[in-house]
Amino acid sequence: MTDTFTLASADDVADLTTFAQRAERLGCALMRLTVVGSHLAVTVCVLEKQGLLDSHPYVFGLRVFELSRDEGDLANNSELDVLIETRALLDRLARMNVTVDVPVAQARVPWAGVAAPRDGWVHGGSVGAAELIAVAKSGIDEVASANGLGTNIVTEVRRTVWTRRVGESGIFAGMAFAAFGLGFAREGTDDQISVTTNGSWTRITTARGYVLARM
C-alpha cells in the first residue's frame, strides 16, 4: 500500500508546492518529510558539507505544514519519516488534492542524518530581512562572477562567500542565501528576524519558515 499524507487545506498544498519549487531552483534535489504530531516538517539542504574537513556549514531550510486532524488521516500520517525527490513530490502535488501519495523513498544521504536539537536554544539577537536579502544578492553576484574559472575556483569562492558572518548577528551568509531563495525573507518588508543558537547550531526564525546552520 502506498503511504500518503493529508494536508489540512488547499492553502497548505499551495504553500508546499511553492516551497518545493523554490527548493528545486536552489538545487535541492531531495527533501525529508517528517510527521511531528499533527504537522509535516519538510527539510531541504541548501548548502551541504563536502567531507569531514570541509569548513562549509550545513545550511538547512525547514517549513512546517498543518496536517488534517481527521481520525483516519491522523492514523495514516503518524509514521512518516522519509527522504524523497523534490521533483517527484511536485509531480504528485500537481495532480492531487490534499491527500498526497508519498514518492518512492531514496537512499539516505549524510545531511539527512543531521538532526537539529528541539530545545535548549538561546536568544542571539535579530537581523533585518533587508540586510539578509542584501547579503544574499551580493553573494549570488560574487559567486556568479567566478563561473567559467574552473570547478576548484568556483567551489572555493562559494565557500568563502557563504561562510562569511553577517553583521552583529553573526549568522552565516549562506543562511541569508537560503532565507532569500526559499522565500522566508521578503523584499519590501522591515521584518526583524530572530536569531537563536545551540552549541554548533544557529537558527533564524521567520513567519514563513526556519533556516538552520551547523558547522
LINUR-V273397 format. One record per residue. PSI is psi in radians with two decimals (none if undefined). Layout:
# LINUR-V273397
[[PSI] [PSI]]
This chain:
# LINUR-V273397
[[2.38] [2.30] [2.55] [2.84] [2.62] [2.02] [2.80] [-0.51] [2.95] [-0.51] [-0.68] [-0.66] [-0.80] [-0.72] [-0.72] [-0.69] [-0.81] [-0.76] [-0.80] [-0.68] [-0.77] [-0.73] [-0.73] [-0.70] [-0.46] [-0.02] [0.24] [1.66] [-0.35] [2.66] [2.54] [2.18] [2.18] [2.24] [2.23] [1.81] [-2.14] [0.48] [2.63] [2.06] [2.19] [2.08] [2.39] [2.67] [1.89] [-0.71] [2.24] [2.49] [2.51] [1.31] [2.87] [-0.48] [-0.01] [2.24] [-0.08] [2.29] [2.70] [2.37] [2.12] [2.57] [2.40] [2.22] [2.42] [2.33] [2.52] [2.38] [2.78] [2.46] [0.11] [2.52] [-0.84] [-0.66] [-0.69] [-0.66] [-0.73] [-0.61] [-0.33] [-0.48] [0.09] [2.19] [1.73] [2.60] [2.19] [2.90] [2.34] [-0.77] [-0.67] [-0.68] [-0.74] [-0.69] [-0.70] [-0.70] [-0.52] [-0.39] [0.09] [2.92] [-2.40] [-0.40] [2.14] [2.26] [2.32] [2.22] [2.89] [2.32] [2.49] [2.74] [2.51] [2.49] [2.80] [-0.74] [-0.48] [-0.29] [0.10] [1.94] [2.24] [2.57] [2.57] [-0.40] [-3.14] [0.22] [2.47] [2.36] [2.32] [0.38] [-2.71] [2.89] [2.47] [2.52] [-0.68] [-0.68] [-0.75] [-0.80] [-0.72] [-0.74] [-0.76] [-0.83] [-0.72] [-0.74] [-0.73] [-0.77] [-0.70] [-0.74] [-0.74] [-0.57] [-0.31] [-0.13] [2.39] [-0.04] [0.07] [2.59] [-0.78] [-0.71] [-0.78] [-0.75] [-0.76] [-0.67] [-0.79] [-0.78] [-0.79] [-0.79] [-0.87] [-0.15] [-0.03] [2.61] [2.57] [1.96] [-2.59] [-0.36] [-0.50] [0.13] [2.80] [2.54] [-0.52] [-0.48] [-0.63] [-0.73] [-0.79] [-0.76] [-0.69] [-0.84] [-0.58] [-0.04] [0.26] [-0.55] [2.08] [2.45] [2.62] [0.22] [2.80] [0.53] [2.41] [2.12] [2.23] [2.43] [2.26] [2.74] [2.76] [1.67] [-2.14] [0.06] [2.54] [2.45] [2.41] [2.43] [2.16] [3.00] [-0.31] [-0.25] [-3.05] [2.58] [2.28] [2.51] [2.49] [2.24] [none]]
